[in-house]
Amino acid sequence: MSRYSRIEIRKQALNFSVAHFTIFSEKERENLHGHNFQVECEITAPVGEDGLVFDYGIIKKLLRQICDELDEHVILPSNSPHLRLEEGEEYTAAIFGNERLLFLPKDLIILPISNTTVEEFSHYILKLLVKHDEFSNKGIIEMTVKVSSSPGQSGCSSWKLT
């Protein structure tokens, strides 16, 4: 019979700062603004004979890489039904209603999400972790990623082996 444990990773260094705007409807969106997002992760897996689930430095390293890739960019969603993106040579235009917002490619990351919310960021990061080769043979049965935009305001996404 296997013994399972949950590893919880909550490190101050696991964060990213981005500019974004949440889209509420085809006519309403927030102004462009920024947040310092905090990332946490919980993983449940079997405990080995050595008393370890596995070297969870792997999780910290992967989360840090993801945070670093997102850090100090404008994030736009590619799957929003209310936002159209036109990528040009010099700028990417985000078209919302009759507004046309222009962004330099070096400042912009377009993610395959439907909105730039903590819910979508947590799901995006979770998907990256779940499909990463580092975790394929660790016996993981459950994983949760939490992204916070401020204390007391967060979104969580979970995956469970079925």
C-alpha positions as CSV (number, residue, x, y, z in Angstrom):
1,M,0.0,0.0,0.0
2,S,1.4,3.4,-1.0
3,R,1.7,6.3,1.4
4,Y,0.9,9.7,-0.2
5,S,1.9,13.2,0.8
6,R,1.2,16.7,-0.5
7,I,4.1,19.0,-1.2
8,E,3.2,22.7,-1.0
9,I,5.4,25.2,-2.7
10,R,4.9,28.8,-1.6
11,K,8.0,30.9,-2.3
12,Q,8.2,34.7,-2.4
13,A,10.4,34.4,-5.5
14,L,7.7,32.7,-7.5
15,N,6.1,35.7,-9.0
16,F,5.7,37.7,-12.2
17,S,4.8,41.3,-12.9
18,V,2.7,41.9,-16.0
19,A,0.4,44.5,-17.5
20,H,-3.1,43.3,-18.6
21,F,-6.7,44.2,-18.8
22,T,-9.7,42.0,-18.0
23,I,-12.5,41.9,-20.5
24,F,-15.9,41.7,-19.0
25,S,-18.1,41.8,-22.2
26,E,-18.0,42.9,-25.8
27,K,-18.3,46.6,-24.6
28,E,-16.5,46.7,-21.2
29,R,-12.9,46.1,-20.2
30,E,-10.6,47.4,-17.6
31,N,-7.9,50.0,-18.3
32,L,-4.5,48.6,-19.0
33,H,-2.8,48.2,-15.6
34,G,-0.3,45.9,-13.8
35,H,-0.1,43.4,-11.0
36,N,2.6,41.5,-9.2
37,F,1.2,38.0,-9.4
38,Q,2.2,35.3,-6.9
39,V,2.3,31.6,-7.8
40,E,1.9,28.6,-5.6
41,C,1.7,24.9,-6.3
42,E,0.6,21.7,-4.5
43,I,1.4,18.2,-5.6
44,T,0.3,14.9,-4.2
45,A,2.4,11.9,-4.9
46,P,3.6,8.7,-3.2
47,V,6.3,8.9,-0.6
48,G,9.3,6.7,-1.4
49,E,11.3,4.5,1.0
50,D,13.7,7.4,1.4
51,G,10.9,9.5,2.9
52,L,10.7,11.8,-0.1
53,V,7.9,12.4,-2.6
54,F,10.6,13.4,-5.0
55,D,13.1,16.3,-5.3
56,Y,10.6,19.2,-5.3
57,G,13.4,21.5,-6.4
58,I,12.2,20.5,-9.9
59,I,8.8,22.2,-9.2
60,K,10.5,25.3,-7.9
61,K,12.8,25.5,-11.0
62,L,10.0,25.0,-13.5
63,L,7.7,27.5,-11.8
64,R,10.6,30.0,-11.7
65,Q,11.2,29.5,-15.4
66,I,7.5,30.1,-16.2
67,C,7.4,33.2,-14.0
68,D,10.6,34.6,-15.6
69,E,9.1,34.1,-19.1
70,L,6.0,36.0,-18.3
71,D,7.7,38.7,-16.2
72,E,7.6,42.3,-17.3
73,H,5.4,41.9,-20.3
74,V,2.0,42.9,-21.5
75,I,-0.2,39.7,-21.6
76,L,-3.0,39.4,-24.1
77,P,-5.4,36.5,-24.6
78,S,-5.6,34.8,-28.0
79,N,-8.9,33.0,-27.3
80,S,-11.1,36.0,-26.2
81,P,-14.4,36.2,-28.1
82,H,-14.2,40.0,-27.6
83,L,-10.6,40.8,-28.6
84,R,-9.1,40.6,-32.0
85,L,-5.3,40.6,-32.5
86,E,-3.6,41.7,-35.7
87,E,0.1,41.0,-35.7
88,G,2.1,43.4,-37.9
89,E,5.9,43.8,-38.5
90,E,6.3,46.7,-36.1
91,Y,3.3,46.3,-33.8
92,T,0.6,44.0,-32.6
93,A,-2.8,45.6,-32.5
94,A,-5.3,44.5,-29.9
95,I,-8.7,45.5,-31.2
96,F,-11.6,45.8,-28.7
97,G,-14.7,47.4,-30.1
98,N,-13.6,50.6,-31.7
99,E,-10.4,50.8,-29.7
100,R,-7.0,49.9,-31.3
101,L,-4.2,49.4,-28.8
102,L,-0.7,49.0,-30.2
103,F,2.1,46.9,-28.6
104,L,5.7,46.3,-29.5
105,P,6.4,42.6,-30.0
106,K,9.2,42.7,-27.5
107,D,6.8,43.9,-24.8
108,L,4.0,41.4,-25.5
109,I,3.2,37.8,-24.8
110,I,0.0,36.4,-26.3
111,L,-1.2,33.4,-24.3
112,P,-3.7,30.7,-25.4
113,I,-6.3,31.8,-22.8
114,S,-9.7,33.5,-23.1
115,N,-9.0,36.3,-20.6
116,T,-6.1,37.7,-18.5
117,T,-7.4,36.6,-15.1
118,V,-6.0,34.7,-12.1
119,E,-8.3,31.8,-13.1
120,E,-6.8,31.6,-16.6
121,F,-3.2,32.2,-15.5
122,S,-3.5,29.3,-12.9
123,H,-5.0,27.0,-15.6
124,Y,-2.3,28.0,-18.1
125,I,0.6,27.3,-15.6
126,L,-1.1,24.0,-14.5
127,K,-1.3,22.8,-18.1
128,L,2.4,23.5,-18.6
129,L,3.4,21.6,-15.4
130,V,1.1,18.6,-16.0
131,K,2.5,17.9,-19.5
132,H,6.1,18.5,-18.5
133,D,8.4,15.5,-18.9
134,E,9.9,16.0,-15.5
135,F,6.7,14.8,-13.9
136,S,5.9,11.8,-16.1
137,N,7.3,9.2,-13.8
138,K,6.8,10.7,-10.3
139,G,3.5,9.0,-9.5
140,I,1.7,12.3,-9.2
141,I,-2.0,11.9,-8.6
142,E,-3.1,15.5,-8.0
143,M,-1.7,19.0,-8.7
144,T,-3.1,22.4,-8.0
145,V,-1.7,25.8,-9.1
146,K,-2.8,29.0,-7.4
147,V,-2.2,32.5,-8.8
148,S,-2.8,35.6,-6.7
149,S,-3.0,39.2,-7.8
150,S,-3.1,40.5,-4.3
151,P,-3.5,39.0,-0.8
152,G,-7.0,37.4,-0.6
153,Q,-7.6,37.5,-4.4
154,S,-6.6,34.3,-6.3
155,G,-7.6,31.7,-8.7
156,C,-6.8,28.0,-8.5
157,S,-6.8,25.2,-11.1
158,S,-6.5,21.5,-10.2
159,W,-5.7,18.3,-12.1
160,K,-6.4,14.9,-10.7
161,L,-5.4,11.5,-12.1
162,T,-8.5,9.6,-13.0
